[in-house]
Structure formats: C-alpha cells, structure tokens
C-alpha cells in the first residue's frame, strides 16, 4: 500500500482584483485559496488511495495562515496534514530543497502536485522535486490510473500519450476530465479538529528576489462595426492587427 504525498499551496483567489501599491503587490485584502491545479492533484491522490490502499498526506510550505489549505484538503479526505514552517519567500530552488527533505522524512513513494501554481505559474516544482529525489517524473497528466505501476496520460499532438511510470515518482496534474470532489459535513467537522504536523527545516537562501511589480499595460479601446459595408475593413483588421485569419 503506497505512502502518498500531495503538495498544496495557498495562493490569492484567482477571481480577486490584484492591486500594486508602490512597487509591490498588495495582498492584504485578498482571500487566499488552494491553488486550482492542486485541487486536481488532491483528487488524483485520493483516487490512488482508493485503488491501492495506503494513506495520503497533504504537505505545504508557509506560515500558520497556510493551515487553511491543509484543512481544506483534510475536509476532502486526506489522512494527514503537514506544514513546513516558513514565513520567508522561497525561490524555486530553495522550495524544492525543503520539500525534498520532508518528502524523504515522510517515506513517500509517490508525490502528486498541480502542474503549476496560480500565483507564479512556474511549473517547476514537480520536475525539480523529482530531480532532487532521483525519481521518475511526469508533468501535465490529464488522466492517471493505478495498478502495479502508475499509468499517466499526457496531452500530445492529435490526442494523448500514455506513459507507464514506475514508483517512486512525482506526477504533476492538469485538469483533464477530473471532477474534484466536494467536502461533506463530516469531513468539514473532522478538518476543524485536525492537528497540523508542523515541521521546521533549514532552507538555503533564495538566489532570486523580486525587485518590483508593475501592472500590464491597459488594453486599447475596442472597435465596433455595423453593416455589410464594413466587412472588408473588419477582415483586414483581423488579418493585419489581430493576426487571427
């Protein structure tokens, strides 16, 4: 029965309005949620447990505020919740280092994570973690099945490619046809009482720092046309400006 770890991250709500105050993003009034692709990873981890037994541990990095996403994962059905206590902002290298040490401590045989985080979009955590652990790795899995080994489907030109992935492995999950389960009342009540296993890990200094943030340029005003007489001009604009035809 496999020991399964799923990585979850607390990010700003993707529907929130982001404001730059000075040269920094102001998140003081923004609701924090689990990164959407991590929700798919949690679902795959639970399906793996249902197919092969074992236990699922949700793992995150952050301060006490990050306990919320762990409790959300617990409400959905994970067995244990672990937080690596760290208030610092870590670059990819530092983050993957602390994750790899705790994943090894937990005795994991397979790790699931989202294909990328909603706040950074880097998509490096899964492959980088696998590199540090010396494990097999597959990214952008849209369908995962379980037997003696993991079978993962990855989008490819004209369809999907199916890979047999030996454990131990790190699988980065995309949406695909997954439908994420919702917590029930029992799960929510259990999550409220659940104890977070907080661990401290020494991490290397981040080598990348954010200098400042700027908002993207405002989109130009739209153009509207009426009547058949404008068809040729619209076609020209679609070809020359929008590059869609």
DRENMI-720837 format. One record per atom (N, C-alpha, C): atom name; residue in one letter; x, y, z. Coordinates in nm, 2 decimals, m for minus. Layout:
<rs>
  atome  residu       X       Y       Z
     CA       a       X       Y       Z
...
</rs>
This chain:
<rs>
  atome  residu       X       Y       Z
      N       x    0.08   m0.12    0.00
     CA       x    0.00    0.00    0.00
      C       x    0.09    0.12    0.00
      N       x    0.07    0.21   m0.10
     CA       x    0.17    0.32   m0.11
      C       x    0.15    0.43   m0.01
      N       x    0.26    0.50    0.02
     CA       x    0.26    0.62    0.10
      C       x    0.25    0.74    0.01
      N       x    0.14    0.81    0.01
     CA       x    0.12    0.91   m0.10
      C       x    0.12    1.05   m0.03
      N       x    0.20    1.14   m0.10
     CA       x    0.20    1.28   m0.05
      C       x    0.15    1.37   m0.17
      N       x    0.07    1.46   m0.13
     CA       x    0.01    1.56   m0.23
      C       x    0.05    1.70   m0.18
      N       x    0.11    1.78   m0.27
     CA       x    0.16    1.91   m0.24
      C       x    0.04    2.01   m0.27
      N       x    0.02    2.10   m0.17
     CA       x   m0.08    2.20   m0.19
      C       x   m0.02    2.34   m0.15
      N       x   m0.07    2.44   m0.22
     CA       x   m0.01    2.57   m0.20
      C       x   m0.13    2.67   m0.18
      N       x   m0.11    2.77   m0.08
     CA       x   m0.20    2.88   m0.06
      C       x   m0.17    2.99   m0.16
      N       x   m0.27    3.03   m0.24
     CA       x   m0.24    3.14   m0.34
      C       x   m0.36    3.24   m0.33
      N       x   m0.34    3.36   m0.38
     CA       x   m0.45    3.46   m0.39
      C       x   m0.56    3.40   m0.47
      N       x   m0.69    3.43   m0.43
     CA       x   m0.80    3.38   m0.51
      C       x   m0.79    3.43   m0.65
      N       x   m0.81    3.34   m0.75
     CA       x   m0.79    3.37   m0.89
      C       x   m0.89    3.47   m0.94
      N       x   m1.00    3.49   m0.86
     CA       x   m1.11    3.59   m0.90
      C       x   m1.09    3.72   m0.83
      N       x   m0.98    3.73   m0.75
     CA       x   m0.96    3.86   m0.68
      C       x   m0.90    3.96   m0.77
      N       x   m0.92    4.09   m0.73
     CA       x   m0.86    4.20   m0.81
      C       x   m0.73    4.23   m0.74
      N       x   m0.62    4.22   m0.82
     CA       x   m0.49    4.24   m0.77
      C       x   m0.45    4.39   m0.78
      N       x   m0.39    4.44   m0.67
     CA       x   m0.36    4.58   m0.67
      C       x   m0.21    4.60   m0.65
      N       x   m0.14    4.68   m0.72
     CA       x    0.00    4.71   m0.70
      C       x    0.01    4.84   m0.62
      N       x    0.07    4.84   m0.50
     CA       x    0.08    4.95   m0.41
      C       x    0.23    4.99   m0.41
      N       x    0.26    5.10   m0.47
     CA       x    0.40    5.13   m0.48
      C       x    0.47    5.04   m0.59
      N       x    0.56    4.96   m0.54
     CA       x    0.62    4.87   m0.63
      C       x    0.60    4.72   m0.59
      N       x    0.50    4.70   m0.51
     CA       x    0.47    4.57   m0.45
      C       x    0.32    4.54   m0.47
      N       x    0.29    4.41   m0.49
     CA       x    0.16    4.36   m0.49
      C       x    0.10    4.36   m0.35
      N       x   m0.02    4.43   m0.34
     CA       x   m0.08    4.44   m0.21
      C       x   m0.19    4.33   m0.19
      N       x   m0.16    4.23   m0.11
     CA       x   m0.25    4.11   m0.09
      C       x   m0.32    4.12    0.04
      N       x   m0.31    4.23    0.11
     CA       x   m0.37    4.24    0.24
      C       x   m0.52    4.21    0.25
      N       x   m0.59    4.25    0.14
     CA       x   m0.74    4.23    0.15
      C       x   m0.78    4.12    0.05
      N       x   m0.69    4.03    0.01
     CA       x   m0.72    3.93   m0.09
      C       x   m0.74    3.80   m0.02
      N       x   m0.85    3.73   m0.05
     CA       x   m0.88    3.60    0.00
      C       x   m0.78    3.50   m0.05
      N       x   m0.73    3.41    0.04
     CA       x   m0.64    3.30    0.00
      C       x   m0.71    3.17   m0.02
      N       x   m0.67    3.09   m0.12
     CA       x   m0.74    2.96   m0.15
      C       x   m0.63    2.86   m0.19
      N       x   m0.67    2.74   m0.21
     CA       x   m0.58    2.64   m0.26
      C       x   m0.56    2.66   m0.41
      N       x   m0.44    2.65   m0.46
     CA       x   m0.41    2.67   m0.60
      C       x   m0.50    2.57   m0.68
      N       x   m0.57    2.62   m0.78
     CA       x   m0.67    2.53   m0.85
      C       x   m0.61    2.40   m0.90
      N       x   m0.49    2.40   m0.96
     CA       x   m0.43    2.27   m1.01
      C       x   m0.40    2.17   m0.90
      N       x   m0.38    2.23   m0.78
     CA       x   m0.35    2.14   m0.66
      C       x   m0.48    2.06   m0.63
      N       x   m0.59    2.12   m0.65
     CA       x   m0.72    2.05   m0.62
      C       x   m0.73    1.92   m0.71
      N       x   m0.68    1.93   m0.83
     CA       x   m0.68    1.81   m0.92
      C       x   m0.58    1.71   m0.86
      N       x   m0.47    1.76   m0.81
     CA       x   m0.37    1.67   m0.75
      C       x   m0.42    1.60   m0.63
      N       x   m0.50    1.67   m0.55
     CA       x   m0.56    1.60   m0.43
      C       x   m0.66    1.50   m0.48
      N       x   m0.74    1.52   m0.58
     CA       x   m0.83    1.43   m0.63
      C       x   m0.76    1.30   m0.68
      N       x   m0.65    1.32   m0.75
     CA       x   m0.58    1.20   m0.81
      C       x   m0.52    1.12   m0.69
      N       x   m0.47    1.19   m0.59
     CA       x   m0.41    1.12   m0.47
      C       x   m0.51    1.04   m0.40
      N       x   m0.63    1.09   m0.39
     CA       x   m0.74    1.02   m0.32
      C       x   m0.78    0.90   m0.41
      N       x   m0.79    0.92   m0.54
     CA       x   m0.82    0.80   m0.62
      C       x   m0.72    0.69   m0.62
      N       x   m0.59    0.73   m0.60
     CA       x   m0.48    0.63   m0.59
      C       x   m0.50    0.55   m0.46
      N       x   m0.53    0.62   m0.35
     CA       x   m0.56    0.55   m0.23
      C       x   m0.68    0.46   m0.24
      N       x   m0.78    0.50   m0.30
     CA       x   m0.90    0.42   m0.32
      C       x   m0.87    0.29   m0.40
      N       x   m0.78    0.31   m0.50
     CA       x   m0.75    0.19   m0.59
      C       x   m0.65    0.10   m0.52
      N       x   m0.55    0.15   m0.44
     CA       x   m0.44    0.07   m0.40
      C       x   m0.42    0.07   m0.25
      N       x   m0.50    0.14   m0.17
     CA       x   m0.48    0.15   m0.03
      C       x   m0.38    0.25    0.01
      N       x   m0.33    0.24    0.13
     CA       x   m0.23    0.34    0.17
      C       x   m0.29    0.46    0.24
      N       x   m0.21    0.56    0.25
     CA       x   m0.25    0.69    0.32
      C       x   m0.20    0.81    0.23
      N       x   m0.28    0.92    0.24
     CA       x   m0.25    1.04    0.17
      C       x   m0.22    1.15    0.27
      N       x   m0.10    1.21    0.26
     CA       x   m0.06    1.32    0.34
      C       x   m0.05    1.45    0.25
      N       x   m0.12    1.55    0.30
     CA       x   m0.11    1.68    0.23
      C       x    0.00    1.76    0.29
      N       x    0.09    1.82    0.21
     CA       x    0.21    1.89    0.25
      C       x    0.21    2.03    0.19
      N       x    0.24    2.13    0.27
     CA       x    0.25    2.27    0.22
      C       x    0.37    2.33    0.29
      N       x    0.41    2.45    0.24
     CA       x    0.51    2.53    0.30
      C       x    0.46    2.67    0.33
      N       x    0.48    2.72    0.45
     CA       x    0.42    2.85    0.48
      C       x    0.41    2.88    0.63
      N       x    0.35    2.99    0.66
     CA       x    0.32    3.03    0.80
      C       x    0.19    2.97    0.84
      N       x    0.15    3.00    0.96
     CA       x    0.03    2.94    1.02
      C       x   m0.10    2.97    0.93
      N       x   m0.10    3.08    0.86
     CA       x   m0.21    3.11    0.77
      C       x   m0.23    3.00    0.66
      N       x   m0.12    2.93    0.63
     CA       x   m0.14    2.82    0.53
      C       x   m0.21    2.70    0.58
      N       x   m0.24    2.69    0.71
     CA       x   m0.31    2.58    0.76
      C       x   m0.45    2.57    0.70
      N       x   m0.50    2.68    0.65
     CA       x   m0.64    2.67    0.59
      C       x   m0.64    2.58    0.47
      N       x   m0.54    2.58    0.38
     CA       x   m0.55    2.49    0.27
      C       x   m0.53    2.35    0.31
      N       x   m0.45    2.33    0.41
     CA       x   m0.44    2.19    0.46
      C       x   m0.57    2.14    0.52
      N       x   m0.64    2.23    0.59
     CA       x   m0.77    2.19    0.65
      C       x   m0.87    2.16    0.53
      N       x   m0.86    2.24    0.43
     CA       x   m0.95    2.22    0.31
      C       x   m0.92    2.08    0.25
      N       x   m0.79    2.04    0.24
     CA       x   m0.76    1.91    0.19
      C       x   m0.80    1.80    0.29
      N       x   m0.79    1.82    0.41
     CA       x   m0.84    1.73    0.51
      C       x   m0.99    1.71    0.50
      N       x   m1.07    1.82    0.48
     CA       x   m1.21    1.81    0.47
      C       x   m1.25    1.72    0.35
      N       x   m1.17    1.72    0.24
     CA       x   m1.20    1.64    0.12
      C       x   m1.17    1.50    0.14
      N       x   m1.07    1.47    0.23
     CA       x   m1.05    1.33    0.26
      C       x   m0.90    1.28    0.28
      N       x   m0.80    1.37    0.28
     CA       x   m0.67    1.32    0.31
      C       x   m0.65    1.28    0.45
      N       x   m0.56    1.19    0.48
     CA       x   m0.54    1.13    0.61
      C       x   m0.46    1.22    0.71
      N       x   m0.36    1.28    0.66
     CA       x   m0.27    1.36    0.75
      C       x   m0.24    1.49    0.68
      N       x   m0.20    1.60    0.76
     CA       x   m0.17    1.73    0.71
      C       x   m0.04    1.78    0.77
      N       x    0.05    1.82    0.69
     CA       x    0.19    1.86    0.74
      C       x    0.22    2.00    0.68
      N       x    0.27    2.08    0.76
     CA       x    0.32    2.22    0.72
      C       x    0.46    2.24    0.75
      N       x    0.54    2.27    0.65
     CA       x    0.68    2.31    0.67
      C       x    0.68    2.46    0.71
      N       x    0.72    2.49    0.83
     CA       x    0.70    2.62    0.89
      C       x    0.81    2.72    0.83
      N       x    0.76    2.81    0.75
     CA       x    0.85    2.91    0.68
      C       x    0.77    3.03    0.64
      N       x    0.81    3.14    0.69
     CA       x    0.74    3.27    0.65
      C       x    0.81    3.34    0.54
      N       x    0.94    3.29    0.51
     CA       x    1.02    3.35    0.40
      C       x    0.96    3.32    0.27
      N       x    0.98    3.41    0.17
     CA       x    0.95    3.38    0.03
      C       x    1.07    3.31   m0.03
      N       x    1.04    3.19   m0.08
     CA       x    1.14    3.10   m0.13
      C       x    1.14    3.10   m0.28
      N       x    1.26    3.10   m0.34
     CA       x    1.26    3.08   m0.49
      C       x    1.24    2.93   m0.52
      N       x    1.24    2.89   m0.64
     CA       x    1.21    2.75   m0.68
      C       x    1.32    2.66   m0.62
      N       x    1.44    2.69   m0.63
     CA       x    1.55    2.61   m0.58
      C       x    1.54    2.58   m0.43
      N       x    1.52    2.69   m0.35
     CA       x    1.50    2.67   m0.20
      C       x    1.38    2.59   m0.17
      N       x    1.27    2.62   m0.24
     CA       x    1.14    2.55   m0.21
      C       x    1.16    2.40   m0.24
      N       x    1.22    2.37   m0.35
     CA       x    1.23    2.22   m0.38
      C       x    1.33    2.15   m0.29
      N       x    1.42    2.22   m0.23
     CA       x    1.51    2.16   m0.13
      C       x    1.44    2.13   m0.01
      N       x    1.36    2.22    0.05
     CA       x    1.29    2.19    0.17
      C       x    1.18    2.08    0.15
      N       x    1.12    2.09    0.03
     CA       x    1.01    1.98    0.01
      C       x    1.08    1.85    0.00
      N       x    1.19    1.84   m0.07
     CA       x    1.25    1.71   m0.09
      C       x    1.30    1.65    0.04
      N       x    1.34    1.73    0.14
     CA       x    1.39    1.67    0.27
      C       x    1.27    1.62    0.35
      N       x    1.16    1.69    0.34
     CA       x    1.04    1.64    0.42
      C       x    0.97    1.53    0.35
      N       x    0.96    1.53    0.22
     CA       x    0.91    1.41    0.15
      C       x    0.99    1.29    0.18
      N       x    1.12    1.30    0.19
     CA       x    1.20    1.18    0.23
      C       x    1.17    1.14    0.37
      N       x    1.15    1.24    0.46
     CA       x    1.12    1.21    0.60
      C       x    0.99    1.13    0.61
      N       x    0.89    1.17    0.53
     CA       x    0.76    1.11    0.54
      C       x    0.76    0.97    0.47
      N       x    0.87    0.93    0.41
     CA       x    0.87    0.80    0.35
      C       x    0.78    0.79    0.23
      N       x    0.76    0.89    0.16
     CA       x    0.66    0.89    0.04
      C       x    0.72    0.80   m0.07
      N       x    0.62    0.74   m0.14
     CA       x    0.66    0.66   m0.26
      C       x    0.61    0.72   m0.39
      N       x    0.51    0.82   m0.37
     CA       x    0.46    0.89   m0.49
      C       x    0.42    1.03   m0.44
      N       x    0.45    1.13   m0.52
     CA       x    0.41    1.27   m0.49
      C       x    0.32    1.32   m0.60
      N       x    0.21    1.38   m0.57
     CA       x    0.12    1.45   m0.67
      C       x    0.12    1.60   m0.64
      N       x    0.12    1.68   m0.74
     CA       x    0.12    1.82   m0.73
      C       x    0.05    1.88   m0.85
      N       x    0.01    2.01   m0.84
     CA       x   m0.05    2.07   m0.96
      C       x    0.06    2.10   m1.06
      N       x    0.02    2.11   m1.19
     CA       x    0.12    2.14   m1.29
      C       x    0.19    2.27   m1.27
      N       x    0.12    2.37   m1.21
     CA       x    0.18    2.50   m1.18
      C       x    0.09    2.57   m1.08
      N       x    0.15    2.66   m1.01
     CA       x    0.08    2.74   m0.90
      C       x    0.02    2.86   m0.97
      N       x   m0.10    2.90   m0.92
     CA       x   m0.17    3.01   m0.98
      C       x   m0.11    3.14   m0.96
      N       x   m0.02    3.16   m0.86
     CA       x    0.05    3.29   m0.84
      C       x    0.17    3.30   m0.92
      N       x    0.25    3.20   m0.93
     CA       x    0.38    3.21   m1.01
      C       x    0.38    3.15   m1.15
      N       x    0.30    3.05   m1.16
     CA       x    0.29    2.98   m1.30
      C       x    0.42    2.92   m1.35
      N       x    0.51    2.90   m1.25
     CA       x    0.65    2.85   m1.30
      C       x    0.64    2.70   m1.35
      N       x    0.57    2.62   m1.29
     CA       x    0.56    2.48   m1.33
      C       x    0.68    2.40   m1.30
      N       x    0.77    2.44   m1.21
     CA       x    0.90    2.38   m1.19
      C       x    0.90    2.29   m1.07
      N       x    0.80    2.30   m0.98
     CA       x    0.81    2.22   m0.85
      C       x    0.81    2.07   m0.87
      N       x    0.72    2.02   m0.95
     CA       x    0.72    1.87   m0.97
      C       x    0.85    1.82   m1.03
      N       x    0.89    1.87   m1.15
     CA       x    1.01    1.82   m1.21
      C       x    1.14    1.85   m1.12
      N       x    1.14    1.96   m1.05
     CA       x    1.26    1.99   m0.97
      C       x    1.26    1.90   m0.85
      N       x    1.15    1.87   m0.79
     CA       x    1.15    1.78   m0.67
      C       x    1.19    1.64   m0.72
      N       x    1.14    1.60   m0.83
     CA       x    1.18    1.46   m0.88
      C       x    1.33    1.46   m0.90
      N       x    1.39    1.56   m0.96
     CA       x    1.53    1.57   m0.98
      C       x    1.61    1.55   m0.86
      N       x    1.57    1.62   m0.75
     CA       x    1.64    1.62   m0.62
      C       x    1.63    1.48   m0.56
      N       x    1.51    1.42   m0.58
     CA       x    1.49    1.29   m0.52
      C       x    1.54    1.17   m0.60
      N       x    1.57    1.20   m0.73
     CA       x    1.62    1.09   m0.82
      C       x    1.50    1.00   m0.86
      N       x    1.38    1.06   m0.87
     CA       x    1.26    0.98   m0.90
      C       x    1.22    1.00   m1.04
      N       x    1.13    0.91   m1.09
     CA       x    1.07    0.93   m1.22
      C       x    0.97    1.06   m1.21
      N       x    0.94    1.12   m1.32
     CA       x    0.86    1.24   m1.32
      C       x    0.78    1.25   m1.45
      N       x    0.65    1.29   m1.44
     CA       x    0.56    1.31   m1.55
      C       x    0.49    1.44   m1.52
      N       x    0.48    1.53   m1.62
     CA       x    0.41    1.66   m1.60
      C       x    0.29    1.67   m1.69
      N       x    0.19    1.75   m1.64
     CA       x    0.07    1.78   m1.72
      C       x   m0.02    1.65   m1.74
      N       x   m0.02    1.57   m1.64
     CA       x   m0.11    1.44   m1.65
      C       x   m0.25    1.48   m1.65
      N       x   m0.33    1.44   m1.75
     CA       x   m0.47    1.47   m1.75
      C       x   m0.56    1.35   m1.71
      N       x   m0.49    1.23   m1.70
     CA       x   m0.56    1.11   m1.65
      C       x   m0.46    1.02   m1.59
      N       x   m0.49    0.96   m1.47
     CA       x   m0.40    0.87   m1.41
      C       x   m0.47    0.75   m1.36
      N       x   m0.41    0.63   m1.39
     CA       x   m0.47    0.51   m1.34
      C       x   m0.37    0.43   m1.26
      N       x   m0.41    0.33   m1.19
     CA       x   m0.32    0.26   m1.09
      C       x   m0.33    0.11   m1.10
      N       x   m0.22    0.05   m1.10
     CA       x   m0.21   m0.10   m1.09
      C       x   m0.08   m0.13   m1.02
      N       x    0.00   m0.22   m1.09
     CA       x    0.13   m0.24   m1.03
      C       x    0.22   m0.12   m1.05
      N       x    0.19   m0.03   m1.14
     CA       x    0.26    0.09   m1.16
      C       x    0.16    0.20   m1.20
      N       x    0.20    0.32   m1.20
     CA       x    0.11    0.43   m1.24
      C       x    0.11    0.45   m1.39
      N       x   m0.01    0.47   m1.45
     CA       x   m0.02    0.50   m1.59
      C       x   m0.07    0.64   m1.60
      N       x    0.00    0.73   m1.67
     CA       x   m0.04    0.87   m1.68
      C       x   m0.06    0.90   m1.83
      N       x   m0.16    0.98   m1.86
     CA       x   m0.19    1.03   m1.99
      C       x   m0.15    1.17   m2.00
      N       x   m0.07    1.21   m2.10
     CA       x   m0.02    1.34   m2.12
      C       x   m0.07    1.40   m2.26
      N       x   m0.12    1.52   m2.26
     CA       x   m0.16    1.57   m2.39
      C       x   m0.05    1.57   m2.49
      N       x   m0.08    1.54   m2.62
     CA       x    0.02    1.54   m2.73
      C       x   m0.05    1.58   m2.85
      N       x    0.02    1.61   m2.96
     CA       x   m0.04    1.65   m3.08
      C       x   m0.14    1.54   m3.14
      N       x   m0.26    1.58   m3.15
     CA       x   m0.36    1.49   m3.20
      C       x   m0.43    1.40   m3.10
      N       x   m0.39    1.41   m2.97
     CA       x   m0.45    1.32   m2.88
      C       x   m0.38    1.32   m2.75
      N       x   m0.35    1.20   m2.69
     CA       x   m0.28    1.19   m2.56
      C       x   m0.18    1.08   m2.57
      N       x   m0.07    1.09   m2.50
     CA       x    0.03    0.98   m2.49
      C       x    0.02    0.92   m2.35
      N       x    0.02    0.79   m2.35
     CA       x    0.01    0.71   m2.22
      C       x    0.15    0.66   m2.18
      N       x    0.19    0.70   m2.06
     CA       x    0.32    0.66   m2.00
      C       x    0.30    0.56   m1.88
      N       x    0.38    0.46   m1.88
     CA       x    0.39    0.37   m1.76
      C       x    0.50    0.43   m1.67
      N       x    0.46    0.47   m1.55
     CA       x    0.56    0.54   m1.46
      C       x    0.59    0.45   m1.34
      N       x    0.71    0.40   m1.32
     CA       x    0.74    0.32   m1.20
      C       x    0.75    0.41   m1.08
      N       x    0.71    0.36   m0.96
     CA       x    0.73    0.43   m0.84
      C       x    0.87    0.40   m0.79
      N       x    0.93    0.50   m0.71
     CA       x    0.88    0.63   m0.67
      C       x    0.87    0.73   m0.79
      N       x    0.77    0.82   m0.78
     CA       x    0.75    0.91   m0.89
      C       x    0.69    1.04   m0.84
      N       x    0.71    1.14   m0.91
     CA       x    0.64    1.27   m0.89
      C       x    0.55    1.30   m1.01
      N       x    0.42    1.32   m0.99
     CA       x    0.32    1.34   m1.10
      C       x    0.26    1.48   m1.09
      N       x    0.28    1.56   m1.19
     CA       x    0.22    1.69   m1.19
      C       x    0.09    1.69   m1.27
      N       x   m0.02    1.73   m1.21
     CA       x   m0.15    1.71   m1.26
      C       x   m0.22    1.83   m1.33
      N       x   m0.28    1.81   m1.44
     CA       x   m0.36    1.90   m1.51
      C       x   m0.50    1.86   m1.49
      N       x   m0.60    1.95   m1.54
     CA       x   m0.74    1.92   m1.52
      C       x   m0.79    1.80   m1.59
      N       x   m0.77    1.79   m1.72
     CA       x   m0.82    1.67   m1.79
      C       x   m0.97    1.66   m1.77
      N       x   m1.01    1.53   m1.75
     CA       x   m1.15    1.50   m1.72
      C       x   m1.19    1.49   m1.58
      N       x   m1.10    1.53   m1.49
     CA       x   m1.12    1.52   m1.35
      C       x   m1.23    1.60   m1.29
      N       x   m1.31    1.55   m1.20
     CA       x   m1.41    1.62   m1.13
      C       x   m1.37    1.62   m0.99
      N       x   m1.34    1.73   m0.93
     CA       x   m1.29    1.74   m0.79
      C       x   m1.41    1.72   m0.70
      N       x   m1.39    1.63   m0.60
     CA       x   m1.50    1.60   m0.50
      C       x   m1.51    1.72   m0.41
      N       x   m1.63    1.73   m0.35
     CA       x   m1.66    1.84   m0.25
      C       x   m1.66    1.78   m0.11
      N       x   m1.62    1.86   m0.01
     CA       x   m1.63    1.81    0.13
      C       x   m1.77    1.79    0.17
      N       x   m1.79    1.69    0.26
     CA       x   m1.93    1.68    0.32
      C       x   m1.92    1.73    0.46
      N       x   m2.03    1.73    0.53
     CA       x   m2.04    1.79    0.67
      C       x   m1.94    1.72    0.76
      N       x   m1.94    1.58    0.75
     CA       x   m1.85    1.51    0.84
      C       x   m1.70    1.54    0.82
      N       x   m1.66    1.56    0.69
     CA       x   m1.53    1.59    0.66
      C       x   m1.49    1.73    0.71
      N       x   m1.58    1.83    0.70
     CA       x   m1.56    1.96    0.74
      C       x   m1.54    1.96    0.89
      N       x   m1.62    1.89    0.97
     CA       x   m1.61    1.88    1.11
      C       x   m1.48    1.82    1.15
      N       x   m1.44    1.71    1.08
     CA       x   m1.31    1.64    1.12
      C       x   m1.19    1.74    1.09
      N       x   m1.20    1.82    0.98
     CA       x   m1.10    1.91    0.94
      C       x   m1.08    2.01    1.05
      N       x   m1.18    2.06    1.11
     CA       x   m1.17    2.16    1.21
      C       x   m1.10    2.12    1.33
      N       x   m1.11    1.99    1.36
     CA       x   m1.04    1.93    1.48
      C       x   m0.90    1.88    1.45
      N       x   m0.87    1.87    1.32
     CA       x   m0.74    1.80    1.28
      C       x   m0.62    1.88    1.33
      N       x   m0.52    1.81    1.37
     CA       x   m0.40    1.88    1.41
      C       x   m0.30    1.88    1.30
      N       x   m0.24    2.00    1.28
     CA       x   m0.14    2.01    1.17
      C       x    0.00    1.97    1.23
      N       x    0.07    1.88    1.16
     CA       x    0.20    1.84    1.19
      C       x    0.30    1.95    1.14
      N       x    0.35    2.03    1.23
     CA       x    0.43    2.14    1.19
      C       x    0.58    2.10    1.20
      N       x    0.66    2.12    1.09
     CA       x    0.80    2.08    1.09
      C       x    0.88    2.20    1.05
      N       x    1.00    2.20    1.11
     CA       x    1.10    2.31    1.08
      C       x    1.21    2.25    1.00
      N       x    1.25    2.32    0.90
     CA       x    1.36    2.27    0.81
      C       x    1.45    2.39    0.77
      N       x    1.58    2.37    0.78
     CA       x    1.67    2.48    0.74
      C       x    1.67    2.48    0.59
      N       x    1.65    2.60    0.53
     CA       x    1.65    2.61    0.39
      C       x    1.76    2.70    0.34
      N       x    1.81    2.67    0.22
     CA       x    1.91    2.76    0.16
      C       x    1.86    2.90    0.13
      N       x    1.94    3.00    0.12
     CA       x    1.90    3.13    0.09
      C       x    1.85    3.13   m0.06
      N       x    1.74    3.21   m0.08
     CA       x    1.69    3.22   m0.22
      C       x    1.79    3.30   m0.30
      N       x    1.82    3.26   m0.42
     CA       x    1.91    3.33   m0.51
      C       x    1.84    3.42   m0.60
      N       x    1.70    3.42   m0.60
     CA       x    1.62    3.50   m0.69
      C       x    1.53    3.59   m0.60
      N       x    1.53    3.72   m0.62
     CA       x    1.44    3.80   m0.54
      C       x    1.36    3.89   m0.64
      N       x    1.24    3.93   m0.59
     CA       x    1.15    4.01   m0.67
      C       x    1.19    4.16   m0.65
      N       x    1.23    4.23   m0.75
     CA       x    1.27    4.37   m0.74
      C       x    1.15    4.46   m0.73
      N       x    1.05    4.45   m0.82
     CA       x    0.93    4.52   m0.81
      C       x    0.82    4.46   m0.90
      N       x    0.70    4.51   m0.89
     CA       x    0.59    4.46   m0.97
      C       x    0.53    4.58   m1.04
      N       x    0.49    4.56   m1.16
     CA       x    0.41    4.66   m1.24
      C       x    0.29    4.59   m1.31
      N       x    0.19    4.66   m1.32
     CA       x    0.07    4.61   m1.39
      C       x    0.09    4.61   m1.54
      N       x    0.03    4.52   m1.61
     CA       x    0.04    4.52   m1.76
      C       x   m0.02    4.64   m1.82
      N       x    0.02    4.68   m1.94
     CA       x   m0.05    4.80   m2.00
      C       x   m0.19    4.78   m2.02
      N       x   m0.27    4.89   m2.01
     CA       x   m0.41    4.88   m2.03
      C       x   m0.44    4.84   m2.17
      N       x   m0.55    4.76   m2.19
     CA       x   m0.59    4.72   m2.33
      C       x   m0.65    4.84   m2.40
      N       x   m0.62    4.85   m2.53
     CA       x   m0.68    4.96   m2.60
      C       x   m0.83    4.95   m2.62
      N       x   m0.90    5.06   m2.64
     CA       x   m1.04    5.05   m2.65
      C       x   m1.08    4.97   m2.77
      N       x   m1.19    4.90   m2.76
     CA       x   m1.24    4.81   m2.87
      C       x   m1.30    4.89   m2.98
      N       x   m1.32    4.83   m3.09
     CA       x   m1.38    4.89   m3.21
      C       x   m1.50    4.82   m3.25
      N       x   m1.60    4.89   m3.29
     CA       x   m1.73    4.82   m3.33
      C       x   m1.77    4.86   m3.47
      N       x   m1.82    4.77   m3.55
     CA       x   m1.86    4.79   m3.69
      C       x   m2.00    4.74   m3.71
      N       x   m2.08    4.80   m3.79
     CA       x   m2.21    4.76   m3.82
      C       x   m2.23    4.75   m3.98
      N       x   m2.31    4.66   m4.02
     CA       x   m2.34    4.65   m4.16
      C       x   m2.24    4.58   m4.25
      N       x   m2.29    4.53   m4.36
     CA       x   m2.21    4.45   m4.45
      C       x   m2.10    4.54   m4.52
      N       x   m2.12    4.67   m4.52
     CA       x   m2.02    4.75   m4.59
      C       x   m1.89    4.75   m4.52
      N       x   m1.89    4.72   m4.39
     CA       x   m1.77    4.72   m4.31
      C       x   m1.69    4.59   m4.31
      N       x   m1.75    4.49   m4.38
     CA       x   m1.69    4.35   m4.38
      C       x   m1.55    4.35   m4.42
      N       x   m1.52    4.42   m4.53
     CA       x   m1.38    4.41   m4.58
      C       x   m1.28    4.48   m4.49
      N       x   m1.32    4.59   m4.42
     CA       x   m1.23    4.65   m4.32
      C       x   m1.21    4.56   m4.20
      N       x   m1.32    4.50   m4.16
     CA       x   m1.31    4.41   m4.04
      C       x   m1.22    4.29   m4.08
      N       x   m1.23    4.24   m4.19
     CA       x   m1.14    4.12   m4.24
      C       x   m1.00    4.17   m4.24
      N       x   m0.97    4.29   m4.29
     CA       x   m0.83    4.34   m4.29
      C       x   m0.78    4.36   m4.15
      N       x   m0.86    4.41   m4.06
     CA       x   m0.81    4.43   m3.92
      C       x   m0.78    4.29   m3.85
      N       x   m0.87    4.20   m3.88
     CA       x   m0.85    4.06   m3.82
      C       x   m0.72    4.00   m3.87
      N       x   m0.69    4.03   m4.00
     CA       x   m0.57    3.97   m4.06
      C       x   m0.44    4.05   m4.02
      N       x   m0.45    4.18   m4.02
     CA       x   m0.32    4.26   m4.01
      C       x   m0.30    4.30   m3.86
      N       x   m0.40    4.32   m3.78
     CA       x   m0.38    4.36   m3.64
      C       x   m0.40    4.25   m3.55
      N       x   m0.51    4.17   m3.56
     CA       x   m0.53    4.06   m3.46
      C       x   m0.46    3.93   m3.50
      N       x   m0.42    3.92   m3.62
     CA       x   m0.35    3.80   m3.67
      C       x   m0.43    3.67   m3.64
      N       x   m0.56    3.68   m3.67
     CA       x   m0.64    3.56   m3.64
      C       x   m0.69    3.49   m3.77
      N       x   m0.67    3.56   m3.88
     CA       x   m0.70    3.50   m4.01
      C       x   m0.59    3.52   m4.11
</rs>
